[in-house]
Amino acid sequence: MSSKDSPKLPQHLAIIMDGNGRWAARHRLPRAKGHEHGGKTVQRVIDLCLEKGIPWLTLYAFSTENWGRSALEVSALMHMLKKYLRERLPEMQEKQVRMHAIGELHMLPADCREELDRCIRETQHNRALNVVLALSYGSRQEITAAARRLAEQVQAGQLQPADITPELLAQQLYTAGMPDPDLLIRTSGELRLSNYLLWQLSYAEIYVTDVLWPDFDRDDLEAALASYSSRERRFGKRRSKG
C-alpha cells in the first residue's frame, strides 16, 4: 500500500477509559480486579500506538471527582498506579516511551508522586511515544487556574486584558506545549466528556464504543482508527469541494 493510500491516523489519541467497575460486576469480581484488568488494557493500547506510529496518547486515569470514591477503592487505585509505574519503567525505556502527567498532582499520595516523578524524569529523553496520564485531573479546574494566572498577570501590570488570546490561555494549561488531541475514544458507551480536556478537545473527532475498557482490544482500536480515517476534519470551516 502506498503512503497515499495509507489510512489517516491521529497524531494524538485521547481516551476515557470507562467501564472497569461494570466489567468487574459482570464477572462477579471486586472492583479492584476491574481496575487491574484495565491496567493490562493500558499496556495493550500503548503497544498498539507504538506499532502504528501514533506519537501522543493521553489517558484519563483518575479525575478530581474520583477522590470522592470509597477510601478502599482510592487506596487500591493509588497502589496500582505506583506498582504500574515501578514495574513498567524498564519496558518504557526499552520501547522509548516518554511519560508525562497532567492534573492536580500535589493531591497524589507522596509515594505515588515520587514514583511518578522518577518515571517522568528517567524517560524524558525517549522519543517513540509520549504517554500522558491525566491524574487528579479536572478540565474546569484546569481552565479556572489558567484564567486566574492570567488575571494575576493583569493585576500585576504584566499583561493587558486585550492581549489575552486563546493561544495565550492555552499556554497556561497543564498541556502547554502538547498538541491537541485529534481523536477521543470513550469506552463503555457513555455519551459525555466527564470534565476531560474540554479546551483541548474543541475540534477532536469523538468515537464511542459500548466495549468496556478491560475488554478493549486491537479490533476495537482498529475500528476507532478506521472511523477517524473516514472523516473529513473541517475545524469549523465549510466542507471541501471534491
Backbone as numpy.savetxt, mean C-alpha at the origin, in Angstrom:
# Nx Ny Nz CAx CAy CAz Cx Cy Cz
6.10 -12.20 -28.28 5.26 -11.01 -28.28 6.14 -9.77 -28.28
5.89 -8.83 -29.18 6.67 -7.60 -29.23 6.28 -6.68 -28.10
7.16 -5.68 -27.81 6.86 -4.74 -26.74 5.59 -3.97 -27.04
5.30 -3.75 -28.36 4.09 -3.03 -28.75 2.85 -3.81 -28.36
2.92 -5.15 -28.41 1.78 -6.00 -28.09 1.73 -6.38 -26.62
2.75 -6.04 -25.86 2.78 -6.43 -24.44 1.70 -5.68 -23.68
1.07 -6.33 -22.69 0.04 -5.65 -21.93 0.61 -4.48 -21.14
-0.20 -3.45 -20.99 0.20 -2.28 -20.22 0.13 -2.64 -18.73
1.21 -2.41 -18.01 1.26 -2.74 -16.59 1.32 -1.47 -15.75
0.75 -1.50 -14.56 0.88 -0.34 -13.67 2.32 -0.22 -13.19
2.76 1.00 -13.01 4.07 1.24 -12.41 3.97 1.24 -10.88
2.78 1.48 -10.39 2.56 1.49 -8.94 1.22 0.82 -8.67
1.27 -0.27 -7.95 0.09 -1.05 -7.56 -0.17 -0.85 -6.08
-1.39 -0.45 -5.74 -1.80 -0.32 -4.33 -2.87 -1.37 -4.05
-2.82 -1.95 -2.85 -3.77 -3.01 -2.51 -4.35 -2.77 -1.12
-5.68 -2.93 -1.04 -6.36 -3.02 0.26 -6.56 -4.51 0.52
-5.80 -5.04 1.45 -5.77 -6.49 1.70 -6.88 -6.84 2.68
-8.07 -7.09 2.16 -9.25 -7.28 3.01 -9.72 -8.73 2.98
-10.20 -9.19 4.11 -10.85 -10.51 4.16 -10.16 -11.54 5.02
-9.11 -11.18 5.74 -8.43 -12.18 6.60 -9.37 -12.75 7.66
-10.13 -11.86 8.29 -11.05 -12.32 9.35 -12.13 -13.22 8.81
-12.71 -12.85 7.67 -13.77 -13.67 7.07 -13.22 -15.01 6.60
-11.99 -14.99 6.10 -11.36 -16.25 5.68 -11.22 -17.18 6.88
-10.77 -16.63 8.00 -10.61 -17.44 9.20 -11.95 -17.98 9.67
-12.99 -17.14 9.67 -14.31 -17.59 10.10 -14.85 -18.68 9.18
-14.63 -18.52 7.89 -15.09 -19.51 6.91 -14.42 -20.86 7.15
-13.16 -20.84 7.62 -12.43 -22.07 7.87 -12.46 -22.49 9.34
-13.28 -21.78 10.12 -13.44 -22.07 11.55 -12.10 -22.05 12.27
-11.36 -20.99 12.01 -10.05 -20.81 12.61 -10.02 -19.48 13.36
-9.09 -19.31 14.30 -8.94 -18.01 14.97 -8.57 -16.92 13.96
-8.96 -15.67 14.25 -8.65 -14.57 13.33 -7.15 -14.46 13.06
-6.35 -14.78 14.06 -4.90 -14.69 13.89 -4.42 -15.60 12.74
-5.09 -16.73 12.56 -4.72 -17.63 11.47 -5.03 -16.99 10.11
-6.10 -16.21 10.06 -6.41 -15.50 8.82 -5.32 -14.51 8.48
-4.84 -13.78 9.49 -3.76 -12.83 9.26 -2.47 -13.55 8.86
-2.25 -14.71 9.47 -1.05 -15.49 9.15 -1.06 -15.92 7.69
-2.20 -16.41 7.22 -2.30 -16.82 5.82 -2.26 -15.60 4.89
-2.79 -14.47 5.38 -2.69 -13.24 4.60 -1.24 -12.82 4.40
-0.40 -13.06 5.40 1.01 -12.77 5.28 1.68 -13.57 4.18
1.23 -14.80 3.97 1.77 -15.62 2.89 1.38 -15.05 1.53
0.17 -14.48 1.47 -0.26 -13.85 0.23 0.58 -12.63 -0.08
0.95 -11.87 0.95 1.83 -10.72 0.75 3.09 -11.14 0.02
3.72 -12.20 0.49 4.95 -12.65 -0.15 4.71 -13.12 -1.57
3.57 -13.76 -1.80 3.23 -14.23 -3.14 3.08 -13.04 -4.11
2.42 -11.99 -3.65 2.22 -10.82 -4.51 3.53 -10.08 -4.74
4.36 -10.00 -3.71 5.68 -9.37 -3.89 6.47 -10.11 -4.97
6.46 -11.43 -4.92 7.20 -12.21 -5.92 6.63 -12.02 -7.31
5.30 -11.89 -7.41 4.67 -11.68 -8.72 5.01 -10.30 -9.27
5.07 -9.29 -8.41 5.45 -7.96 -8.86 6.90 -7.95 -9.36
7.77 -8.68 -8.65 9.15 -8.80 -9.10 9.22 -9.48 -10.46
8.46 -10.53 -10.62 8.44 -11.29 -11.87 7.98 -10.42 -13.04
6.99 -9.57 -12.79 6.40 -8.78 -13.86 7.07 -7.43 -14.06
7.97 -7.08 -13.15 8.67 -5.82 -13.29 7.86 -4.61 -12.86
6.91 -4.79 -11.95 6.16 -3.67 -11.39 7.02 -3.05 -10.29
7.43 -1.79 -10.41 8.44 -1.26 -9.49 7.94 -0.77 -8.13
6.62 -0.51 -8.00 6.10 0.00 -6.73 4.88 -0.80 -6.31
4.84 -1.16 -5.02 3.71 -1.89 -4.44 3.44 -1.31 -3.05
2.22 -0.78 -2.85 1.85 -0.24 -1.55 0.72 -1.07 -0.96
0.91 -1.52 0.27 -0.02 -2.43 0.93 -0.62 -1.78 2.18
-1.94 -1.80 2.27 -2.64 -1.27 3.44 -2.59 -2.33 4.52
-1.58 -2.23 5.37 -1.32 -3.29 6.34 -2.04 -3.08 7.67
-2.18 -1.80 8.10 -2.80 -1.53 9.41 -3.24 -0.08 9.42
-4.54 0.14 9.60 -5.07 1.49 9.57 -5.10 2.10 10.97
-5.27 3.42 11.03 -5.40 4.07 12.34 -6.63 3.54 13.07
-7.67 3.20 12.30 -8.89 2.66 12.91 -8.66 1.27 13.50
-7.67 0.54 12.97 -7.40 -0.82 13.47 -6.94 -0.85 14.92
-6.47 0.30 15.43 -6.09 0.33 16.85 -7.31 0.09 17.74
-8.50 0.25 17.20 -9.72 0.03 17.97 -10.12 -1.43 18.08
-9.39 -2.32 17.43 -9.69 -3.77 17.56 -9.25 -4.26 18.93
-9.58 -5.50 19.23 -9.26 -6.05 20.54 -7.76 -6.03 20.77
-7.37 -5.87 22.03 -5.94 -5.83 22.37 -5.25 -7.12 21.93
-5.96 -8.24 22.01 -5.39 -9.53 21.62 -5.07 -9.56 20.13
-6.02 -9.06 19.30 -5.79 -9.07 17.85 -4.69 -8.10 17.46
-4.69 -6.90 18.06 -3.65 -5.92 17.75 -2.28 -6.47 18.13
-2.20 -7.10 19.29 -0.93 -7.67 19.73 -0.45 -8.74 18.75
-1.39 -9.58 18.30 -1.03 -10.63 17.35 -0.54 -10.03 16.03
-1.19 -8.98 15.57 -0.79 -8.34 14.32 0.61 -7.71 14.43
0.88 -7.06 15.56 2.19 -6.45 15.75 3.29 -7.52 15.83
2.96 -8.63 16.48 3.93 -9.73 16.57 4.22 -10.29 15.18
3.18 -10.45 14.36 3.37 -10.97 13.01 4.17 -10.01 12.15
3.92 -8.71 12.32 4.67 -7.71 11.57 6.15 -7.80 11.90
6.46 -7.83 13.18 7.87 -7.91 13.60 8.52 -9.20 13.09
7.81 -10.29 13.20 8.33 -11.59 12.76 8.55 -11.60 11.25
7.60 -11.04 10.50 7.71 -11.01 9.04 8.94 -10.20 8.62
9.10 -9.02 9.20 10.23 -8.17 8.82 11.57 -8.82 9.15
11.64 -9.43 10.31 12.89 -10.06 10.73 13.23 -11.26 9.84
12.23 -12.10 9.56 12.49 -13.33 8.82 12.68 -13.08 7.32
12.05 -12.04 6.80 12.09 -11.81 5.35 13.23 -10.89 4.91
13.89 -10.25 5.84 14.94 -9.30 5.47 16.02 -9.93 4.57
16.55 -11.12 4.90 17.57 -11.71 4.01 17.04 -11.92 2.59
15.77 -12.32 2.48 15.18 -12.53 1.15 15.00 -11.21 0.42
14.63 -10.17 1.15 14.52 -8.83 0.54 15.86 -8.41 -0.05
16.93 -8.67 0.69 18.25 -8.31 0.21 18.61 -9.11 -1.05
18.30 -10.38 -1.02 18.62 -11.25 -2.16 17.86 -10.84 -3.41
16.57 -10.46 -3.23 15.72 -10.13 -4.37 15.70 -8.64 -4.68
16.50 -7.86 -3.96 16.61 -6.42 -4.21 15.29 -5.67 -3.98
14.60 -6.02 -2.89 13.37 -5.36 -2.49 13.70 -4.26 -1.48
13.21 -3.07 -1.74 13.42 -1.96 -0.83 12.15 -1.69 -0.03
12.28 -1.61 1.29 11.13 -1.41 2.17 10.96 0.06 2.51
9.70 0.51 2.48 9.31 1.84 2.93 8.13 1.68 3.89
7.81 2.71 4.63 6.62 2.69 5.49 6.03 4.08 5.56
4.70 4.16 5.58 4.00 5.44 5.72 2.95 5.30 6.81
2.65 6.39 7.48 1.64 6.38 8.53 2.16 7.02 9.80
1.36 6.93 10.85 1.75 7.45 12.15 2.60 6.38 12.86
3.82 6.24 12.36 4.69 5.13 12.77 5.08 5.22 14.24
5.00 6.41 14.83 5.35 6.56 16.25 4.39 5.80 17.15
3.22 5.42 16.62 2.24 4.69 17.41 2.54 3.19 17.49
3.44 2.71 16.65 3.79 1.29 16.68 4.57 0.97 17.95
4.43 -0.25 18.47 5.26 -0.65 19.62 6.73 -0.49 19.31
7.53 -0.17 20.32 8.95 0.14 20.13 9.69 -0.98 19.42
9.39 -2.24 19.77 10.12 -3.35 19.14 9.77 -3.49 17.66
8.50 -3.21 17.31 8.11 -3.24 15.90 8.77 -2.11 15.13
8.78 -0.94 15.73 9.37 0.22 15.06 10.87 0.00 14.85
11.51 -0.62 15.81 12.94 -0.90 15.69 13.21 -1.85 14.54
12.40 -2.91 14.43 12.57 -3.88 13.35 12.26 -3.24 12.00
11.24 -2.39 11.96 10.87 -1.70 10.73 11.98 -0.75 10.30
12.50 0.02 11.24 13.58 0.96 10.92 14.81 0.22 10.38
15.12 -0.90 10.98 16.27 -1.69 10.53 16.06 -2.19 9.10
14.85 -2.66 8.82 14.53 -3.18 7.49 14.62 -2.07 6.44
14.09 -0.90 6.77 14.14 0.24 5.85 15.58 0.66 5.61
16.35 0.73 6.68 17.74 1.17 6.58 18.58 0.19 5.76
18.43 -1.09 6.01 19.30 -2.07 5.37 18.91 -2.38 3.93
17.69 -1.99 3.52 17.28 -2.25 2.13 17.28 -0.99 1.28
17.78 0.11 1.82 17.63 1.40 1.15 18.32 1.49 -0.21
19.26 0.62 -0.48 19.96 0.67 -1.77 19.43 -0.35 -2.77
18.42 -1.13 -2.38 17.83 -2.12 -3.28 16.97 -1.43 -4.33
16.91 -2.00 -5.54 16.30 -1.29 -6.65 15.25 -2.08 -7.45
15.06 -3.35 -7.20 14.15 -4.13 -8.05 12.69 -3.81 -7.78
12.32 -3.63 -6.53 10.92 -3.38 -6.17 10.86 -2.57 -4.89
10.04 -1.53 -4.90 9.78 -0.73 -3.70 8.47 -1.21 -3.08
8.55 -1.70 -1.85 7.36 -2.13 -1.12 7.08 -1.12 -0.02
5.89 -0.52 -0.05 5.49 0.49 0.93 4.42 -0.10 1.83
4.70 -0.19 3.12 3.72 -0.65 4.09 3.01 0.55 4.69
1.68 0.60 4.54 0.89 1.64 5.20 0.52 1.11 6.58
1.14 1.68 7.60 1.01 1.17 8.97 0.53 2.29 9.89
-0.49 2.01 10.68 -1.09 3.06 11.51 -1.39 4.25 10.60
-2.00 3.92 9.46 -2.19 4.91 8.40 -3.66 5.28 8.26
-3.91 6.57 8.08 -5.22 7.09 7.74 -5.04 8.28 6.83
-5.71 8.29 5.69 -5.48 9.33 4.70 -5.99 10.69 5.15
-7.13 10.74 5.83 -7.62 12.04 6.31 -6.63 12.65 7.31
-6.08 11.81 8.17 -5.08 12.29 9.12 -3.84 12.79 8.39
-3.45 12.07 7.34 -2.28 12.45 6.56 -2.48 13.82 5.90
-3.64 14.02 5.28 -3.92 15.29 4.59 -4.05 16.43 5.60
-4.69 16.15 6.73 -4.83 17.16 7.78 -3.46 17.62 8.28
-2.58 16.67 8.51 -1.24 17.00 8.99 -0.47 17.81 7.94
-0.65 17.47 6.68 0.02 18.21 5.61 -0.49 19.65 5.56
-1.81 19.82 5.67 -2.39 21.16 5.66 -1.92 21.97 6.87
-1.80 21.30 8.00 -1.33 21.99 9.21 0.11 22.49 9.04
0.96 21.67 8.42 2.35 22.09 8.21 2.43 23.29 7.27
1.59 23.30 6.25 1.57 24.44 5.34 1.06 25.69 6.06
0.04 25.50 6.90 -0.50 26.64 7.66 0.56 27.23 8.59
1.36 26.35 9.18 2.44 26.83 10.07 3.47 27.63 9.28
3.75 27.21 8.04 4.69 27.96 7.20 4.12 29.33 6.82
2.80 29.38 6.56 2.16 30.65 6.27 2.23 31.56 7.49
1.92 30.99 8.66 1.94 31.78 9.89 3.33 32.33 10.18
4.35 31.55 9.83 5.74 31.97 10.07 6.24 32.93 9.00
5.42 33.23 8.02 5.82 34.14 6.96 6.72 33.52 5.92
6.83 32.18 5.92 7.69 31.48 4.97 6.96 31.16 3.66
5.65 31.34 3.66 4.84 30.93 2.51 3.62 31.82 2.43
3.22 32.15 1.19 2.00 32.91 0.96 0.86 31.94 0.61
-0.35 32.19 1.12 -1.46 31.28 0.79 -1.63 31.06 -0.70
-1.40 32.10 -1.49 -1.57 31.98 -2.94 -0.54 31.04 -3.57
0.54 30.77 -2.84 1.60 29.90 -3.36 1.30 28.42 -3.14
0.25 28.11 -2.39 -0.06 26.70 -2.10 -0.72 26.07 -3.33
-0.09 25.04 -3.83 -0.56 24.31 -5.01 -0.76 22.84 -4.65
-1.46 22.08 -5.50 -1.55 20.63 -5.26 -0.16 19.98 -5.15
0.77 20.45 -5.95 2.12 19.87 -5.91 2.80 20.17 -4.58
2.59 21.36 -4.05 3.20 21.73 -2.79 2.60 20.93 -1.64
1.29 20.74 -1.67 0.65 19.94 -0.63 1.13 18.49 -0.70
1.26 17.97 -1.92 1.71 16.58 -2.09 3.10 16.36 -1.50
3.91 17.41 -1.50 5.26 17.30 -0.92 5.23 17.16 0.59
4.08 17.45 1.21 3.94 17.34 2.66 3.32 16.01 3.08
2.93 15.19 2.13 2.32 13.91 2.45 3.38 12.87 2.78
2.96 11.78 3.43 3.89 10.69 3.74 4.54 10.16 2.46
3.83 10.25 1.35 4.27 9.64 0.09 5.10 10.59 -0.77
5.55 11.70 -0.21 6.35 12.66 -0.99 7.51 11.94 -1.67
7.66 12.19 -2.96 8.73 11.57 -3.73 8.37 10.23 -4.34
7.19 9.69 -3.99 6.74 8.42 -4.55 5.73 8.69 -5.66
5.70 7.85 -6.69 4.68 8.03 -7.73 3.30 7.66 -7.21
2.27 8.32 -7.73 0.90 7.95 -7.35 0.57 6.56 -7.89
-0.28 5.81 -7.20 -0.68 4.49 -7.72 -1.44 4.61 -9.03
-1.21 3.66 -9.91 -1.96 3.56 -11.17 -3.17 2.66 -11.02
-3.04 1.66 -10.15 -4.10 0.66 -9.99 -4.27 0.34 -8.51
-5.53 0.36 -8.08 -5.88 -0.08 -6.73 -6.66 -1.39 -6.83
-6.21 -2.39 -6.09 -6.95 -3.65 -5.97 -7.51 -3.73 -4.56
-8.80 -4.04 -4.46 -9.39 -4.32 -3.14 -9.97 -5.72 -3.18
-9.57 -6.53 -2.22 -10.11 -7.89 -2.12 -11.33 -7.90 -1.21
-12.05 -9.01 -1.24 -13.22 -9.32 -0.39 -14.51 -8.66 -0.83
-14.49 -7.91 -1.94 -15.73 -7.40 -2.51 -16.26 -6.10 -1.94
-15.60 -5.53 -0.95 -16.08 -4.27 -0.37 -15.84 -3.11 -1.34
-16.83 -2.22 -1.44 -16.77 -1.13 -2.42 -16.54 0.21 -1.73
-15.41 0.33 -1.08 -15.04 1.59 -0.43 -13.52 1.69 -0.34
-13.04 2.92 -0.12 -11.60 3.18 -0.05 -11.05 3.06 1.37
-11.92 3.11 2.37 -11.51 2.90 3.77 -10.36 3.82 4.20
-10.46 5.11 3.81 -9.49 6.10 4.28 -8.07 5.77 3.83
-7.95 5.26 2.62 -6.66 4.81 2.09 -6.23 5.65 0.89
-5.14 6.36 1.01 -4.51 7.08 -0.10 -5.52 7.93 -0.89
-6.37 8.67 -0.18 -7.44 9.42 -0.84 -6.91 10.44 -1.84
-5.83 11.11 -1.50 -5.21 12.07 -2.41 -4.52 11.36 -3.56
-3.73 10.35 -3.22 -2.87 9.69 -4.21 -3.67 8.86 -5.22
-4.86 8.40 -4.84 -5.66 7.54 -5.72 -6.62 8.33 -6.61
-6.46 9.65 -6.67 -7.42 10.49 -7.39 -7.71 10.00 -8.80
-6.69 9.54 -9.52 -6.89 9.09 -10.90 -6.50 7.63 -11.11
-6.42 6.88 -10.03 -6.08 5.46 -10.16 -7.27 4.66 -10.70
-6.97 3.62 -11.43 -7.99 2.65 -11.81 -8.27 1.76 -10.60
-9.53 1.36 -10.44 -9.92 0.56 -9.27 -10.43 -0.79 -9.73
-9.96 -1.83 -9.07 -10.38 -3.21 -9.37 -10.77 -3.88 -8.07
-12.01 -4.35 -8.01 -12.51 -5.02 -6.80 -12.81 -6.48 -7.13
-12.36 -7.36 -6.27 -12.63 -8.79 -6.42 -13.25 -9.34 -5.15
-14.14 -10.33 -5.30 -14.76 -10.96 -4.14 -13.81 -11.92 -3.42
-12.68 -12.23 -4.03 -11.73 -13.16 -3.43 -11.21 -12.59 -2.12
-11.17 -13.39 -1.08 -10.62 -12.96 0.20 -9.09 -12.96 0.11
-8.46 -12.02 0.83 -7.02 -11.82 0.68 -6.19 -13.10 0.83
-6.42 -13.96 1.81 -5.57 -15.16 1.91 -5.67 -16.08 0.70
-6.76 -15.98 -0.08 -6.94 -16.82 -1.27 -6.47 -16.14 -2.55
-6.06 -14.88 -2.48 -5.66 -14.12 -3.67 -4.39 -14.73 -4.25
-4.45 -15.14 -5.51 -3.29 -15.84 -6.08 -2.92 -15.26 -7.44
-2.05 -15.97 -8.15 -1.54 -15.50 -9.44 -2.68 -15.19 -10.41
-3.65 -16.11 -10.51 -4.74 -15.90 -11.46 -5.53 -14.64 -11.13
-5.72 -14.36 -9.84 -6.46 -13.17 -9.44 -5.69 -11.89 -9.79
-4.38 -11.92 -9.57 -3.58 -10.75 -9.95 -3.55 -10.58 -11.46
-3.44 -11.68 -12.18 -3.45 -11.61 -13.65 -4.76 -11.00 -14.15
-5.88 -11.36 -13.51 -7.18 -10.82 -13.92 -7.23 -9.31 -13.67
-6.69 -8.86 -12.54 -6.66 -7.43 -12.23 -5.79 -6.67 -13.22
-4.65 -7.24 -13.54 -3.73 -6.58 -14.47 -4.30 -6.55 -15.89
-5.02 -7.61 -16.26 -5.65 -7.64 -17.59 -6.74 -6.58 -17.68
-7.50 -6.41 -16.59 -8.53 -5.38 -16.56 -7.90 -3.99 -16.69
-6.82 -3.77 -15.96 -6.11 -2.48 -16.03 -5.61 -2.23 -17.45
-5.03 -3.23 -18.06 -4.44 -3.09 -19.39 -5.48 -2.72 -20.44
-6.73 -3.14 -20.21 -7.79 -2.90 -21.20 -8.41 -1.51 -21.08
-8.08 -0.78 -20.03 -8.72 0.51 -19.79 -7.93 1.65 -20.43
-8.67 2.70 -20.79 -8.04 3.91 -21.31 -8.02 4.93 -20.17
-6.85 5.33 -19.73 -6.72 6.29 -18.63 -6.72 7.70 -19.22
-7.71 8.51 -18.79 -7.86 9.84 -19.40 -7.50 10.97 -18.44
-7.38 10.69 -17.15 -7.00 11.71 -16.17 -7.89 12.96 -16.29
-9.18 12.75 -16.48 -10.13 13.84 -16.56 -10.28 14.45 -17.95
-9.48 13.98 -18.93 -9.54 14.54 -20.28 -10.54 13.74 -21.11
-10.84 14.23 -22.31 -11.77 13.55 -23.19 -11.13 12.30 -23.78
-11.98 11.36 -24.15 -11.50 10.12 -24.75 -10.73 10.43 -26.04
-9.59 9.74 -26.20 -8.80 9.95 -27.41 -9.53 9.37 -28.62
-9.34 9.97 -29.77 -10.00 9.51 -30.99 -9.21 8.38 -31.62
-9.90 7.30 -31.98 -9.22 6.19 -32.59 -9.12 6.34 -34.10
